[in-house]
């Protein structure tokens, strides 16, 4: 088997489209010959740094996004459901504290990124499935507990996520995404034959597969594989 292609996934848990890309890439990490690297970053910094305007601030885009997410949730089999006040959740409360917490989890994790994956998923679930706040420290602790972290680990992470070390790391990861041309999330950065190719959004998986010489089997590859064996 040839050496694995590296794919970096830049994301923020405030972004519902990032959740879709996250779940798809986690499903494909054992289907494609890839090394998936999770890159938690801050969407607010991306929007400011690129000069972009969130779709939720444009009335017609916001109305379309609501319908679009309902269709995508079913297609991707992700339990995505908009909170009662998406504008408040996304733009007033935001995700800075949550993404610092995820960054702290990554900083302390060794031997893979399973904890980062699980904590990220729980935070997405809270905001985009259960309509819960992700800005309160108690909410972050609860999400981490559901993700399997111990009380001792959570206490350490709560302290670490307010440190300058973690603030700088989150800024640095966000800047890396900006330097590669990011203007929103999710962003997937594919490293192939010494070159980096950026893919934006949760609707470019066919092109991404083509870029790395793999086959797109749909949003649930395990189902396609099982059907092929019948």
TAVEN-V537850 format. One record per backbone hydrogen bond with DSSP energy under -1.0 kcal/mol. NH is the residue of the N-H (numbers start at 1). CO is the residue of the C=O. E is the energy in kcal/mol with one decimal. If there is no record, write none. Layout:
nh | co | e
NH | CO | E
NH | CO | E
This chain:
nh | co | e
5 | 33 | -2.2
7 | 35 | -2.3
8 | 189 | -2.6
9 | 37 | -2.7
10 | 187 | -3.1
11 | 39 | -1.5
15 | 12 | -1.9
19 | 15 | -1.2
20 | 16 | -1.5
21 | 17 | -2.0
22 | 18 | -2.8
23 | 19 | -2.4
24 | 20 | -2.2
25 | 21 | -2.7
26 | 22 | -2.2
27 | 23 | -1.9
28 | 24 | -1.8
31 | 28 | -1.5
32 | 28 | -2.7
34 | 32 | -1.9
35 | 5 | -2.9
37 | 7 | -2.9
39 | 9 | -3.0
41 | 11 | -2.8
46 | 42 | -1.5
47 | 43 | -2.7
48 | 44 | -2.1
49 | 45 | -2.7
50 | 46 | -2.2
51 | 47 | -1.1
52 | 47 | -1.2
57 | 54 | -1.9
58 | 55 | -1.6
62 | 58 | -2.7
63 | 59 | -2.2
64 | 60 | -2.1
65 | 61 | -2.8
66 | 62 | -1.6
67 | 63 | -1.4
68 | 64 | -3.1
69 | 65 | -2.7
70 | 66 | -1.3
71 | 67 | -1.8
72 | 68 | -2.6
73 | 69 | -2.5
74 | 70 | -1.3
75 | 71 | -2.2
76 | 72 | -3.0
78 | 73 | -2.0
80 | 78 | -3.1
81 | 128 | -4.2
89 | 85 | -2.2
90 | 86 | -2.8
91 | 87 | -2.6
92 | 87 | -1.1
93 | 88 | -3.0
99 | 95 | -2.9
100 | 96 | -1.9
101 | 97 | -1.8
102 | 98 | -2.3
103 | 99 | -2.0
104 | 100 | -2.0
105 | 101 | -2.1
106 | 102 | -2.3
107 | 103 | -2.2
108 | 104 | -1.7
109 | 105 | -1.4
117 | 113 | -2.6
118 | 114 | -2.5
119 | 115 | -2.9
120 | 116 | -2.4
121 | 117 | -2.2
122 | 118 | -2.1
123 | 119 | -2.1
124 | 120 | -2.4
125 | 121 | -2.5
126 | 122 | -2.0
127 | 123 | -2.1
128 | 124 | -3.3
129 | 125 | -1.1
130 | 125 | -1.9
132 | 126 | -3.2
140 | 136 | -1.9
141 | 137 | -2.3
142 | 138 | -2.0
143 | 139 | -2.2
144 | 140 | -2.3
145 | 141 | -2.3
146 | 142 | -2.3
147 | 143 | -1.5
148 | 145 | -1.4
149 | 144 | -2.4
154 | 150 | -2.5
155 | 151 | -2.4
156 | 152 | -2.0
157 | 153 | -2.4
158 | 154 | -2.4
159 | 155 | -1.4
160 | 156 | -2.5
161 | 157 | -2.7
162 | 159 | -1.0
163 | 160 | -2.0
167 | 163 | -2.0
168 | 164 | -2.6
169 | 165 | -1.8
170 | 166 | -2.5
171 | 167 | -2.0
172 | 168 | -2.5
173 | 169 | -2.5
174 | 170 | -2.2
175 | 171 | -2.3
176 | 172 | -2.2
177 | 173 | -1.8
178 | 174 | -2.0
179 | 175 | -2.9
180 | 176 | -1.2
181 | 178 | -1.9
182 | 177 | -2.4
187 | 10 | -1.9
188 | 199 | -3.0
189 | 8 | -2.9
190 | 197 | -3.1
191 | 6 | -2.7
192 | 195 | -2.5
195 | 192 | -1.9
197 | 190 | -2.8
199 | 188 | -2.5
201 | 186 | -2.5
208 | 204 | -2.4
209 | 205 | -2.7
210 | 206 | -2.1
211 | 207 | -2.3
212 | 208 | -1.6
214 | 209 | -3.1
223 | 220 | -1.4
224 | 220 | -1.2
225 | 221 | -2.5
226 | 222 | -1.9
227 | 223 | -2.3
228 | 224 | -2.0
229 | 225 | -1.0
230 | 227 | -1.1
